[in-house]
Structures are given as C-alpha cells and as structure tokens.
Amino acid sequence: MTAASADEVLDVVDEHDEVVGQLRRGEVYARGLRHRCVFVLARDAEDRVFVHRRTATKLVFPSLYDMFVGGVVGAGESYDDAALREAEEELGVRGLPRPVPVLKFLYDDGPGGRGSWWSQVYEVRCTLPVAPQESEVAWHAFLPEAELAERLPVWRWVPDGVAAWERLREARRG
C-alpha cells in the first residue's frame, strides 16, 4: 500500500454490508474495520485462469499467489464499478467486458488477522493481451484450472482468495 492508497477513503460497513462510516484505508486496515472488496476471476479465450504472485512490497499478503484480481471498493463506489476498475488496472487492459457477479460472502481473517470484509466475487473473459502492473504483480500466467488445482497445496496463496475460490467451486457444484 502506497501513501496515496493509504489515504484512499473507504466505506466502513456492518455485518449486513450497510455503510456505517468512512475512513482512510490506512486507518481501516490498522483498526481491522469491516469494508468491501471485489475478487475477479479472469479467464482467457482458452478458459485458463489468470494467476499471479503479488510483489514483495505489497502491505497485505506480500509475495503470495492469487487466482483473482481485485481490491478494495472505494467510498461511494459500487461493487460492479470497483470490479471493472480493479480488473482493468491489475490486468493492464482497457475495454474489458463488465465482470459478471457470481456470489458474495463475508470474509473473516480470524483472531489476530486483518479483520473482515464483504467480498463480491466476479468472473470475466479477458481476450486482450495483459500487461499487469509491475508494482502489484511479480509474476503471472494463465493456467488451466487443473494445473491451478495442483498448485493449491504447493504454493502459498492469499487466504481470502482461497476462501473465494472454495466458495466459487462450491457454487458451481451446487
């Protein structure tokens, strides 16, 4: 998180995802307050999943792998707008189709964790050449889902991304 992103204002929400206040991102994180995030599963034309490793300089979950792009929802911003903004920023593309909402859940990082956040999960097809932000993404590839599944127990993954992945898999089975 840069100084500029620490100053970004977020909506603080309750257990029902109702806005109860607004604070700077740095304070929301420091106090472990509930906020909103988006997770976007990006697939290429061959149905492979975009997987990346976060840079070591990231404040939250540095150097861990993730199968989603996304991030926090700004104050007054809709989940849908945040999903498109974050996906285009992290993939380094413009003109992406609007991500499709799939499910929503309340993630809780547990005792001693970073808090909890409402998490809206999306899917999008990205047929454009990607150019991820070097400040955010240390490595990336589009992986077949079977290969991603093989790497889950081997690589160190962001915990909220794993929670979103498991819920997405469950929703597809159900």
C-alpha positions, 0 to 999 in steps of 0.5 A: 500500500502506497501513501496515496492508497493509504489515504484512499477513503473507504466505506466502513460497513456492518455485518449486513454490508450497510455503510456505517462510516468512512475512513482512510484505508490506512486507518481501516486496515490498522483498526481491522474495520469491516469494508468491501472488496471485489475478487475477479476471476479472469479467464482467457479465450482458452478458459485458463485462469489468470494467476499471479504472485503479488510483489514483495512490497505489497502491505497485505499478503506480500509475495503470495499467489492469487487466482483473482484480481481485485481490491478494495471498493472505494467510498461511494463506489459500487461493487460492479464499478470497483470490479471493472476498475480493479480488473482493468488496472491489475490486468493492464487492459482497457475495454474489458467486458463488465465482470459478471457477479457470481456470489458474495460472502463475508470474509473473516481473517480470524483472531489476530488477522486483518479483520473482515470484509464483504467480498463480491466475487466476479468472473470475466473473459479477458481476450486482450493481451495483459500487461499487469502492473509491475508494482502489484504483480511479480509474476503471472500466467494463465493456467488451466484450472487443473494445473491451478488445482495442483498448485493449491497445496504447493504454493502459498496463496492469499487466504481470502482468495482461497476462501473465494475460490472454495466458495466459487467451486462450491457454487458451481457444484451446487 
